[in-house]
Amino acid sequence: MFTDAQIERWLREDVGHHDVTNQVPGETTGRLVATEPGVVAGLEAAAAVFDSLGVAVTDRLEDGTDVEPGDELLHVAGTAREVLRGERVAVNLAGHASGIATRTRTAVENARTESDDVAIAATRKTTPGLRGLEKRAVVAGGGDTHRLDLSHMVMVKDNHVAELGLEDAVARFQERASFATKIDVEVETVADAPRAAAAGADIVLLDNMTPDETRAAVDELADYEGVLAEASGGITIADVPEYAATGVDVISMGSLTHSAPSLDLSFRTGE
């Protein structure tokens, strides 16, 4: 999942060409500790960083585990210099991913107050170079990755419709996509929801609609068997229950990845 080249770039960015700070002799141990409650993620990436430095990871929690302040997430042992060199990169990766997992878990729990079936999904609004980490964090929090990249699903968005027209855009991409590739069509009005379904959409994305408009669009799609309804566009954590109650199949939220605060973690060496 995390390549040697990727880990090398992370470390090179932090260590630089003349690291005096971590020139510490001897052997030591280290512990990654939660300082606030949340859901952990990114521990595989943190472990990969230490492993690349020859530091042994002796124990770690599974991603998706709930933690409280004081809980130990990961233990390492090795030379003091290499443990200290890996510390900040590992903490940053795990803290960022755990923040995403925690935010996702909150969204899922909010959705469950109204629906047991609606999926909470991420989007492509991820940090360049960290999409794999962030998407895995969403899964750790109980969410769905949505498409991982452009090859996983065709999304007919507003710019495609502006260039080609809704029906022609769907037809064009149907001709070029594999039979296994789903087509998700973004619409901005209730009236366009059945148009998209009739044109051949597998999923109709209801973009920036109010909960009332979303409910009306879901009703319009009821006659199109197998077509999923997806709500997206500016939906906040607090909004999730109201959208979950509309009957949509999916709520996709860019804020799961682009607005999640890092979970506060601390790394401590020695016993």
N, C-alpha and C positions, 0 to 999 in steps of 0.2 A: 504493500500500500504506500509506504514512504520510501522513496528511492535513496540510494547512497548519495547521489548528486544533490537531491533536495536537502537532506540533512547537512551535508557539507556546506551548502549555501547558508543555511540558518546559522551554523556555528561560525563560519567565516565572517558573517556580518557582525556577530557579537564579539568574537575574540580579536579580530583585527590582525595586524602583522607584528605587534610587539606587546604581548600581554605580560605585564609585570604583576598585576593585581593578584593573579592566581598562582604565582610561583611559591607554593606552599609545600614543604616536604612531608613525607610519611603517608600512611594509609588512614582512611576514615570511612565512616558510614554516613548516610544521609536519609532524611525522611521528608516526604512531601505531605504537608498537613493542611487540612481545611481550617479556615478561620471564620467561616460563615456557613450556614446551611445551604444545601443545593444538591444538584445531580452531577456526578462526575463524568467527564469524557476527556478524550485526548490523551489518556494514559498510555495507549499503545505508541503514540508519537513521542511522548516524553521518554518512554522506555527505549525507543529506537535511538534517541539522541545519546543517552547514556551508553547504550550498547556500542555505538559507533566510536566512543571514546575508550572502550575497553573497561567500562565500569559495569559491574554485575548488578542486575536488577534482581533482588532476592525475594521480593513480594510486591504485589500490586492488586488493587481492587479491580473489579470488572466495570467497564464503562456502563453507565446507567444506574449505578448504585447511589442511593440517597446517603448523604453524609451530613454530619453535624459538626460544629466547631470542635477542634481537637482530634477529629478522626484522621488516621494516617492512611494516605492513599497509595503510597509507593515507598519502598525501601531500596537503597542501593549501597554498594560497598566497592571501594577501589582506592586508587591513589588520590590524595587530597587535591592535587592540581587538576586532575581530570573530572573529579566530582564537582569541583567549584566551576570549572569551565562549562559543564553541561547544565548547571543549576538554573540560570536565568532563562535559557532557551526552553528548557523543559517546563518551568513554571509558567512562562508566557503562553506556551502552546496549550497546556492543560487548563490554565485559568480561562483562556479565551473559549476553548471548546466546552468547558464545564458551564460557562455562562450561557452559551447557546443551548446546551442540554437542559439547563434549569429553566430558561425562558420557554423552551418548547414544552416541557412537562407542565408548566403553569397553563399554557394555551390548551393543551390536551385536557387537563383537569377542568378547565372552564367549559370546554366543549361538552364534556361528559355530563354536566349539569342539565343539558337539554337533549343530547343525542348520544347514543351508544355507538353509532355507526359512522358519523362524519369523521373524515381523515383531516388531520392538521399537516400541511405540507410546506416545505421550504420553496424557494425560487432560485433563479440563477443570480440573484443579488448577493454574491459571495465575494470574499477578498481574493484577488488574483494570487494564485500560488497556494492558496489554502482551502480550495473548494473541497477536496477530499476530506480534510480534517473537519470542516464545518458541516458537511452533509452527514458524516458519521456521527457527529454530535447531535444533530437533529434526530437521528434514529435512536441514539442513546436516551433521548428525552421522550421517546414514544411517538415521534412524528414520522412523516414520510419524506423521502428525499425529493420527490417530484422528478423531473428529468435531470440527469447528471450533467449532460452537455447537449449540444444542438443535435447530435445524432440519435438521441434516445426517443425523441418525439417531435413531430412537426407542430409548431405553434403558429397559427395564422393570426398575426397581431394587427393593430390599427394601421401601421405603415404598409403592411402587405395589402390590406383592404383598400387603402388609399391609392396604391399603385395598380392593383389588378381588379378590384371589385371583390365582394365577398364570395360569390358563387364561383367566379373564374379562379380565384386564388385557391379555393379548396380543390377544385377540379385539377388545377395545375399540379398541386403537391400530391394529390392522390395518384396521378400518373407516374410520379417520380419516386414515391416512397415504397418501401417494402410492404408486403401484405401484413407483416407483423408490427408495423409502425403506426401508432395511434396519431390521430389528428385532433388537436385542441384548437378551437376557434374562439377568439376573443370578441365579445360584443359589448356595446356600451348602452344599448337600449333593450327594453323588454321585448319589443317587436322583433328585434333582430335575433333573439334566442331561437325561435322555431325556424327562422330562415337558415341559420347555421346548421341546425340539426337536419333539416331537409336537404341541405347541400351535401351532407355526408360527414359532419363532425362526429367524432367519437365522444368528445368532451366539449361542452360549451362553457367558456370562461366568462362569467358575469363580472365585468370590470367596473369598479368604482360605483356600484349600485348601492342604494340604501337597503336596509333589511326588508322594507316593504316591497321595493322594486325586485329584490332578489326572490322573495316569496312568489311574486307574480310571475317571474320568469320561470321558476321551478314548475309552477302550475302549467305554464305554456309548453314545457318540455315533457309533460306527463304522457303524452301520446306517442312519444318517440322511444320505443323500447330499447334499453341498453345504452342510451345516451346519458352520460354523467353530467351533472351540473357542478361547476366549480366557482366559488366566490373568491374574489381577489381585489386588491387595490385599496391601500390605506386602512386595512382592518387592524385594529389594535387588540392587545390582550383583553382589555375590558369589553371590547365589542364582540368577542368570540361567542358568548352564549346566545346573543341575539341573532347572529348569523347562523349558528348551529340549529336554531329553532326553525329556520326557514325551510328545511328539508334538503339543502344542498348535500352533495356527496363529499365534497372536498372544500376546505378553506385553506388557501395558500397565502403565506405571509412572508414578505421580504424581511420584515423586522426581526424574524427569528434569527437571521444571520447578520444583518447589517446594523442592528441596534441593540444587540444583547450586551450588557455590561459583563466584563470578566468576573468570574467567581474569585473571591480573594483567597489565595493560597500562600502558604509560607514554606520555605525549604530550610531545614535545620540539620546541621552536621553534628556528628558525635552522638553519644548516648543521651 
